[in-house]
Amino acid sequence: MDEERALYIVRAGEAGAIERVLRDYSDKHRATFKFESTDEDKRKKLCEGIFKVLLKDIPTTCQVSCLEVLRILSRDKKVLVPVTTKENMQILLRLAKLNESDDSLEKVSEFPVIVESLKCLCNIVFNSQMAQQLSLELNLAAKLCNLLRKCKDRKFINDIKCFDLRLLFVLSLLHTDIRSQLRYELQGLPLLTQILESAFSIKWTDEYESAIDHNGPPLSPQETDCAIEALKALFNVTVDSWKVHKESESHQFRVMAAVLRHCLLIVGPTEDKTEELHSNAVNLLSNVPVSCLDVLICPLTHEETAQEATTLDELPSDKTAEKETVLKSNTMVYNGMNMEAIHVLLNFMEKRIDKGSSYREGLTPVLSLLTECSRAHRNIRKFLKDQVLPPLRDVTNRPEVGSTVRNKLVRLMTHVDLGVKQIAAEFLFVLCKERVDSLLKYTGYGNAAGLLAARGLLAGGRGDNWYSEDEDTDTEEYKNAKPKEELLKPMGLKPDGTITPLEEALNQYSVIEETSSDTD
């Protein structure tokens, strides 16, 4: 009955009546996402009627009511089949100000119409293959980028930016050709990075360093949503960057990584929004060429160095522990470098472990990112080693028992999901500079056996990558316990069939082979 009444008024009524009936329909069905199949034909006709009304010269408020109902109806894929035409798409493009290359966004009264038109386009493009093809024909991606350029520095039109970015994300998700167009022809990488800079109100203090106000207010809900949509669109634009990275693009990727570092160090309006923001930042960082991730850490500023030195000088020389606490109170510091962003990533990883579910989607991206950062950047690896694998003092409990980050990661080494356990083991292996003896020291042989078998390192040795030869000192507790630890060793069969440590068995077979070759 709702559709029938609305259809009657839309076909025969004047603008005021149309606006009232459609506003009532919108209020009643705002949360409707499943529709009765019996009224499908009426909904199709209502959609057609609304597009005809939108061609007329009607008040802005009536346009908004029409678009709100169209957005609700466009949730039904079947309804969209007959109404998704080039003419109807062009109506929405015109209302969204996507057809006017030189028109500025000055009329505030038109903003609700622009926003609702973009919302309709998001639903229609996502739910209709015909609309997706028409988007290519109408060059929708270029039009969306032009609209973004009009409003990139205008904070009071965040809703327009948000749904423009969402539509860009949907298009680039569904069409790989549009990803390439955005990346190269439309200069989407610098454009979307600038949108993020605007959302975060970044003030640069150096080429790749921004000012962080730890006491500043959180992002507003609108700024957070806009940033999240930009991060998602950027992910699609850069999804193959690690394969095709050129030196000429290095600067732009470093700028983006520096913006993402800033993103990790700020918070949204709620804890959940902050986690969503940081999660999308982690996903995007995974697309950044690893050589450009050095900007995640930066030297301490003169102010930070002076502040820490003053505070440290106030403590007696014998207060070593207190000095270490002061050193880490305001910023996470290692070797004169600010490690705040890496520490945020580490905390993010631990929270994802503690959730205990969706490890493949939620945990593996940040673990992979930390692994690659550690493999490529020495300071990051050494900082993470200190945080995750500090000198062993508890040598009475098994490595997987306990609540430390090390314990949690070791437990993941035997997880049922192959991808999860592989990346957890790989991360710890890299922190140990891919040395088998160091890995076994922190994880135990049983937990590490899967990785070592896959690498052909069950008999010991180290991986293929080169690392600095800094010392890995043992605590007194570990030195005392080490002689008693060899309760579990890799074993093998000697030629006579008896069991012996694997290394000795391999040596004996080598001797036999040499003797055989001498005989030949």
C-alpha distance (Angstrom), angle and dihedral (degrees) to the residues before:
residue distance angle dihedral
M1 . . .
D2 3.81 . .
E3 3.81 92.5 .
E4 3.81 92.5 43.8
R5 3.80 94.0 52.2
A6 3.81 92.9 43.7
L7 3.82 91.2 47.8
Y8 3.81 91.7 51.7
I9 3.82 93.3 52.0
V10 3.83 93.3 42.8
R11 3.79 90.8 54.1
A12 3.79 98.7 43.6
G13 3.80 110.1 14.9
E14 3.79 133.3 92.3
A15 3.80 123.6 -111.6
G16 3.81 96.3 -89.5
A17 3.80 93.6 51.7
I18 3.80 91.7 44.5
E19 3.78 90.8 51.8
R20 3.82 92.9 50.2
V21 3.79 96.7 47.9
L22 3.79 93.3 45.2
R23 3.80 91.8 47.3
D24 3.81 88.9 53.8
Y25 3.82 90.7 48.7
S26 3.80 91.3 48.8
D27 3.82 93.1 49.0
K28 3.81 91.0 50.7
H29 3.82 97.2 45.6
R30 3.81 101.5 33.2
A31 3.82 91.3 116.0
T32 3.83 96.4 36.6
F33 3.79 114.8 120.1
K34 3.81 100.6 153.7
F35 3.78 120.4 58.2
E36 3.81 134.7 -162.4
S37 3.78 111.1 -103.7
T38 3.83 90.2 -143.1
D39 3.82 91.0 70.2
E40 3.80 95.8 44.1
D41 3.81 95.4 108.6
K42 3.81 91.6 49.9
R43 3.81 91.0 51.5
K44 3.80 90.8 51.5
K45 3.79 90.8 52.4
L46 3.81 90.8 46.0
C47 3.81 89.7 54.4
E48 3.81 90.7 50.3
G49 3.81 90.6 48.3
I50 3.82 92.2 50.4
F51 3.83 92.2 52.3
K52 3.84 88.9 52.4
V53 3.82 90.3 51.3
L54 3.81 91.1 50.0
L55 3.82 88.9 58.7
K56 3.82 89.6 62.7
D57 3.79 129.1 82.6
I58 3.81 98.7 -100.5
P59 3.82 132.2 154.3
T60 3.79 119.6 -84.7
T61 3.81 92.0 -113.2
C62 3.81 90.6 55.9
Q63 3.82 90.3 49.1
V64 3.81 89.6 53.6
S65 3.83 92.0 50.3
C66 3.82 90.7 49.6
L67 3.79 92.0 49.9
E68 3.81 94.0 46.3
V69 3.83 90.9 56.3
L70 3.81 91.2 43.5
R71 3.82 89.2 53.0
I72 3.82 90.6 52.5
L73 3.81 93.3 47.3
S74 3.82 92.0 46.9
R75 3.80 88.8 67.9
D76 3.82 86.0 77.9
K77 3.82 109.7 78.2
K78 3.81 93.6 -160.9
V79 3.79 92.7 57.2
L80 3.80 91.6 55.0
V81 3.81 96.9 59.4
P82 3.83 98.3 82.7
V83 3.82 97.5 32.9
T84 3.82 99.8 48.5
T85 3.78 99.3 97.0
K86 3.79 132.7 141.6
E87 3.81 90.1 -110.0
N88 3.80 93.3 53.3
M89 3.81 92.2 45.5
Q90 3.81 89.0 52.6
I91 3.81 90.2 52.6
L92 3.81 89.5 57.4
L93 3.81 92.5 44.1
R94 3.79 90.0 53.7
L95 3.81 93.1 48.9
A96 3.83 90.6 47.4
K97 3.84 90.1 54.2
L98 3.79 89.3 -118.0
N99 3.80 95.6 128.5
E100 3.79 98.2 57.0
S101 3.79 113.5 81.6
D102 3.81 97.4 -177.3
D103 3.80 101.4 32.8
S104 3.79 114.8 113.5
L105 3.78 123.4 -146.4
E106 3.77 99.8 -111.5
K107 3.81 104.8 129.4
V108 3.79 105.1 83.6
S109 3.80 89.9 -172.5
E110 3.82 88.8 67.1
F111 3.82 95.3 54.6
P112 3.86 95.5 88.6
V113 3.84 89.2 52.7
I114 3.82 91.3 50.2
V115 3.82 92.0 48.6
E116 3.81 94.8 47.5
S117 3.82 91.2 46.6
L118 3.81 90.3 53.1
K119 3.80 90.5 48.5
C120 3.81 90.1 52.7
L121 3.79 91.3 49.1
C122 3.83 90.6 50.6
N123 3.81 91.3 55.4
I124 3.79 95.6 40.9
V125 3.82 95.8 47.4
F126 3.80 92.0 45.6
N127 3.82 94.7 48.2
S128 3.82 101.9 36.7
Q129 3.80 127.5 63.7
M130 3.79 89.3 -165.0
A131 3.82 89.8 56.3
Q132 3.80 89.6 50.0
Q133 3.81 90.9 55.1
L134 3.80 91.2 45.5
S135 3.81 89.1 51.6
L136 3.79 89.0 61.1
E137 3.79 92.3 45.8
L138 3.83 92.1 49.0
N139 3.83 92.3 45.0
L140 3.79 90.2 -125.0
A141 3.82 95.1 170.1
A142 3.81 91.9 60.7
K143 3.80 91.3 47.8
L144 3.80 91.1 51.4
C145 3.81 91.4 50.9
N146 3.81 90.2 50.8
L147 3.80 90.4 52.4
L148 3.81 90.2 49.2
R149 3.80 90.6 53.4
K150 3.79 89.5 54.6
C151 3.76 93.2 54.7
K152 3.82 106.3 26.4
D153 3.82 93.5 109.4
R154 3.80 96.8 35.2
K155 3.79 109.2 97.9
F156 3.80 96.1 -175.9
I157 3.80 92.9 66.6
N158 3.79 98.2 57.0
D159 3.83 92.2 133.1
I160 3.80 90.7 59.8
K161 3.81 91.3 49.5
C162 3.80 91.7 45.1
F163 3.82 95.9 55.7
D164 3.80 93.2 37.6
L165 3.81 87.2 56.4
R166 3.80 92.2 44.8
L167 3.79 90.4 54.0
L168 3.82 90.2 48.5
F169 3.81 88.4 51.9
V170 3.81 92.1 50.7
L171 3.81 92.5 48.1
S172 3.80 93.9 47.5
L173 3.80 90.4 45.6
L174 3.80 92.9 54.6
H175 3.83 99.6 37.9
T176 3.79 124.0 46.1
D177 3.83 89.2 -168.6
I178 3.80 89.6 62.5
R179 3.82 90.3 53.6
S180 3.79 89.4 58.7
Q181 3.82 92.0 44.7
L182 3.80 91.3 50.7
R183 3.79 92.8 47.3
Y184 3.79 100.1 48.5
E185 3.80 114.6 10.4
L186 3.82 98.2 37.1
Q187 3.82 97.3 34.2
G188 3.79 89.9 -128.1
L189 3.81 95.1 165.3
P190 3.83 97.1 64.3
L191 3.82 92.3 34.5
L192 3.80 95.0 54.1
T193 3.80 91.5 41.1
Q194 3.80 88.7 55.9
I195 3.80 89.4 50.9
L196 3.81 88.1 56.5
E197 3.80 91.6 47.6
S198 3.79 89.1 53.3
A199 3.82 93.5 47.5
F200 3.82 91.0 51.0
S201 3.85 94.5 40.5
I202 3.80 88.8 -131.5
K203 3.79 119.5 -164.1
W204 3.79 112.3 -164.4
T205 3.81 118.7 -137.2
D206 3.81 94.0 177.5
E207 3.78 138.1 0.6
Y208 3.80 93.6 -75.3
E209 3.82 102.1 10.3
S210 3.79 127.9 89.9
A211 3.80 131.8 -166.1
I212 3.81 112.6 -102.8
D213 3.79 119.4 -157.0
H214 3.80 104.3 -161.1
N215 3.80 90.4 -175.2
G216 3.78 94.7 48.2
P217 3.82 124.5 113.6
P218 3.82 120.3 -88.3
L219 3.78 120.6 -101.4
S220 3.77 114.8 -82.8
P221 3.83 117.5 -110.0
Q222 3.83 89.8 -108.0
E223 3.83 93.6 50.0
T224 3.81 90.4 47.0
D225 3.81 93.9 50.6
C226 3.80 91.2 46.8
A227 3.81 91.2 50.3
I228 3.81 92.5 48.5
E229 3.81 91.8 52.1
A230 3.81 90.6 48.5
L231 3.81 91.0 49.9
K232 3.80 91.2 51.4
A233 3.80 92.7 48.7
L234 3.81 91.1 47.4
F235 3.80 89.8 51.6
N236 3.80 90.5 59.9
V237 3.81 92.5 44.5
T238 3.82 92.7 52.5
V239 3.79 100.6 33.0
D240 3.84 93.5 118.1
S241 3.81 97.2 35.0
W242 3.78 95.7 114.3
K243 3.80 89.2 60.8
V244 3.80 100.1 47.2
H245 3.80 102.8 29.7
K246 3.80 113.3 149.3
E247 3.77 126.5 -165.7
S248 3.80 90.2 -120.8
E249 3.82 89.4 63.3
S250 3.80 94.0 50.5
H251 3.80 94.5 97.1
Q252 3.79 94.1 52.4
F253 3.79 92.5 49.0
R254 3.80 90.7 49.2
V255 3.81 90.7 51.6
M256 3.80 89.4 51.0
A257 3.82 91.9 47.5
A258 3.82 89.5 50.3
V259 3.82 89.7 51.9
L260 3.81 89.0 50.0
R261 3.81 90.1 50.5
H262 3.81 87.5 55.3
C263 3.82 88.7 48.4
L264 3.81 91.3 55.4
L265 3.80 91.4 52.7
I266 3.81 97.3 53.6
V267 3.78 131.8 66.8
G268 3.77 136.5 -135.8
P269 3.81 128.7 -131.5
T270 3.82 93.0 -84.2
E271 3.80 137.1 22.1
D272 3.80 91.3 -110.5
K273 3.80 92.3 51.0
T274 3.81 90.5 48.3
E275 3.80 90.4 53.0
E276 3.82 91.3 48.2
L277 3.81 90.3 49.1
H278 3.81 93.0 48.8
S279 3.81 92.1 43.6
N280 3.80 91.3 57.5
A281 3.81 90.0 45.4
V282 3.82 89.7 54.1
N283 3.81 91.3 49.8
L284 3.79 91.2 51.2
L285 3.81 93.3 46.1
S286 3.80 87.0 57.7
N287 3.83 87.7 65.2
V288 3.81 94.2 51.8
P289 3.83 114.0 100.3
V290 3.80 105.6 -103.4
S291 3.81 92.1 -124.7
C292 3.81 88.7 65.1
L293 3.80 95.4 52.6
D294 3.79 92.0 84.1
V295 3.82 87.8 91.6
L296 3.81 89.3 70.3
I297 3.80 85.5 81.6
C298 3.79 125.8 43.8
P299 3.79 139.0 177.9
L300 3.79 116.7 -88.9
T301 3.78 114.3 -94.1
H302 3.79 119.2 -115.5
E303 3.81 89.0 -107.4
E304 3.82 93.1 52.6
T305 3.82 91.9 46.6
A306 3.81 92.6 48.3
Q307 3.81 92.6 46.2
E308 3.81 93.1 51.3
A309 3.80 93.1 44.1
T310 3.83 91.2 52.3
T311 3.80 92.1 48.9
L312 3.80 93.1 46.1
D313 3.81 92.7 49.2
E314 3.79 89.2 58.3
L315 3.82 90.8 62.3
P316 3.83 123.4 80.4
S317 3.80 114.9 -103.7
D318 3.81 92.7 -113.9
K319 3.82 94.0 57.6
T320 3.81 95.2 92.3
A321 3.80 97.1 151.5
E322 3.80 92.1 48.1
K323 3.79 90.1 50.3
E324 3.78 91.3 52.9
T325 3.81 89.7 51.0
V326 3.80 92.0 50.7
L327 3.78 90.5 48.0
K328 3.80 90.1 58.4
S329 3.80 99.1 36.6
N330 3.80 100.0 93.8
T331 3.78 103.3 15.6
M332 3.77 133.1 15.0
V333 3.79 102.8 -115.5
Y334 3.78 131.7 -170.7
N335 3.79 126.5 169.4
G336 3.81 91.1 -16.6
M337 3.82 92.4 -51.6
N338 3.79 128.3 118.7
M339 3.81 106.2 -120.6
E340 3.80 99.3 178.2
A341 3.80 95.4 119.2
I342 3.81 92.6 49.5
H343 3.79 89.9 48.7
V344 3.81 90.0 52.2
L345 3.82 89.4 51.8
L346 3.80 90.1 49.9
N347 3.81 92.2 50.6
F348 3.80 89.8 46.1
M349 3.80 89.6 52.9
E350 3.81 92.3 50.2
K351 3.81 92.1 49.8
R352 3.79 89.6 52.4
I353 3.81 90.1 50.9
D354 3.80 90.7 49.7
K355 3.81 91.0 53.9
G356 3.80 87.7 69.1
S357 3.82 96.3 -152.6
S358 3.81 142.8 73.7
Y359 3.80 90.3 28.5
R360 3.80 95.1 159.4
E361 3.83 94.2 55.6
G362 3.79 99.5 30.0
L363 3.80 106.2 32.5
T364 3.79 110.1 28.2
P365 3.86 95.7 65.7
V366 3.81 93.8 57.9
L367 3.81 92.9 40.3
S368 3.81 90.8 51.0
L369 3.81 90.3 48.0
L370 3.80 93.5 50.8
T371 3.81 90.6 46.0
E372 3.81 93.5 53.5
C373 3.81 92.3 43.5
S374 3.80 89.8 51.6
R375 3.78 93.4 47.3
A376 3.81 93.9 50.5
H377 3.81 103.6 34.0
R378 3.79 120.2 51.8
N379 3.81 98.1 -160.6
I380 3.80 91.7 51.9
R381 3.81 91.6 49.0
K382 3.80 93.5 48.8
F383 3.80 92.4 47.3
L384 3.81 91.8 49.9
K385 3.80 90.8 45.7
D386 3.81 89.2 56.3
Q387 3.80 91.1 48.6
V388 3.82 100.1 41.2
L389 3.81 103.1 28.0
P390 3.80 107.2 28.4
P391 3.83 118.1 171.3
L392 3.81 109.2 -60.9
R393 3.79 114.7 -106.2
D394 3.80 102.3 149.5
V395 3.79 102.0 68.7
T396 3.81 97.2 152.6
N397 3.81 97.9 74.2
R398 3.78 127.2 64.9
P399 3.85 114.3 -100.4
E400 3.80 93.1 -110.8
V401 3.80 94.0 51.6
G402 3.79 116.9 91.2
S403 3.79 143.1 40.7
T404 3.81 103.0 -89.4
V405 3.80 122.0 113.6
R406 3.81 88.2 -108.0
N407 3.80 91.6 54.4
K408 3.80 91.8 49.2
L409 3.80 93.3 49.1
V410 3.80 92.8 46.4
R411 3.81 89.3 53.8
L412 3.81 88.4 54.2
M413 3.82 89.8 56.6
T414 3.80 88.1 77.4
H415 3.82 96.9 38.6
V416 3.81 117.7 140.5
D417 3.82 91.5 -122.7
L418 3.80 106.4 83.3
G419 3.80 94.2 -153.2
V420 3.79 92.9 51.1
K421 3.78 95.9 48.7
Q422 3.81 92.2 44.9
I423 3.81 95.1 54.0
A424 3.82 92.8 42.8
A425 3.80 90.4 52.3
E426 3.80 91.8 43.8
F427 3.81 91.7 52.7
L428 3.80 92.7 52.6
F429 3.81 91.1 43.4
V430 3.82 91.0 54.7
L431 3.81 91.2 47.8
C432 3.82 86.0 54.9
K433 3.84 89.0 52.3
E434 3.82 87.3 -111.7
R435 3.79 91.5 -70.8
V436 3.78 112.6 146.9
D437 3.81 95.6 -151.2
S438 3.80 91.1 53.1
L439 3.81 92.9 47.2
L440 3.82 92.0 50.1
K441 3.78 89.9 49.6
Y442 3.81 91.4 60.1
T443 3.81 102.6 31.4
G444 3.80 108.9 25.4
Y445 3.78 125.7 -121.3
G446 3.80 98.2 -88.7
N447 3.81 93.5 55.2
A448 3.80 93.1 45.7
A449 3.81 97.1 43.8
G450 3.81 95.2 94.2
L451 3.80 94.6 54.8
L452 3.79 93.5 41.5
A453 3.80 92.3 50.3
A454 3.81 91.0 49.9
R455 3.81 90.2 50.2
G456 3.80 95.3 43.5
L457 3.80 90.3 -118.2
L458 3.80 102.6 120.5
A459 3.78 89.3 118.7
G460 3.82 92.5 51.8
G461 3.78 134.9 -104.9
R462 3.79 128.4 115.1
G463 3.80 141.7 -78.6
D464 3.79 129.0 -92.5
N465 3.81 99.6 -97.8
W466 3.79 123.8 91.9
Y467 3.80 121.3 -124.3
S468 3.79 134.4 177.0
E469 3.81 115.5 -87.3
D470 3.82 97.5 -122.8
E471 3.77 115.3 152.3
D472 3.81 122.8 -94.2
T473 3.78 100.1 -154.5
D474 3.79 122.1 -157.4
T475 3.78 124.5 -134.4
E476 3.80 120.0 -123.6
E477 3.82 88.5 -111.4
Y478 3.80 91.0 57.3
K479 3.81 94.0 44.1
N480 3.79 90.1 53.7
A481 3.81 93.4 46.7
K482 3.80 97.7 41.6
P483 3.83 96.5 84.4
K484 3.83 89.0 54.3
E485 3.80 96.2 47.5
E486 3.71 99.7 78.6
L487 3.78 93.9 92.8
L488 3.82 91.4 119.4
K489 3.79 121.0 44.8
P490 3.80 134.0 164.4
M491 3.79 105.3 -101.6
G492 3.80 134.8 -161.9
L493 3.80 141.0 -180.0
K494 3.79 120.4 -96.1
P495 3.82 118.2 -140.0
D496 3.81 88.6 -97.7
G497 3.83 90.7 57.3
T498 3.80 98.2 -107.6
I499 3.83 122.5 128.1
T500 3.79 119.6 -109.2
P501 3.82 136.9 157.5
L502 3.81 108.6 -65.5
E503 3.80 95.5 -118.0
E504 3.82 91.9 54.5
A505 3.81 91.7 46.9
L506 3.82 91.3 52.1
N507 3.80 90.8 49.6
Q508 3.79 91.6 53.2
Y509 3.82 91.9 51.1
S510 3.81 89.0 49.8
V511 3.81 90.1 54.6
I512 3.81 90.9 50.6
E513 3.82 91.3 51.0
E514 3.80 92.0 50.0
T515 3.82 90.7 49.5
S516 3.81 90.7 49.3
S517 3.81 92.4 51.6
D518 3.82 90.5 48.8
T519 3.81 89.6 53.9
D520 3.80 91.2 51.9
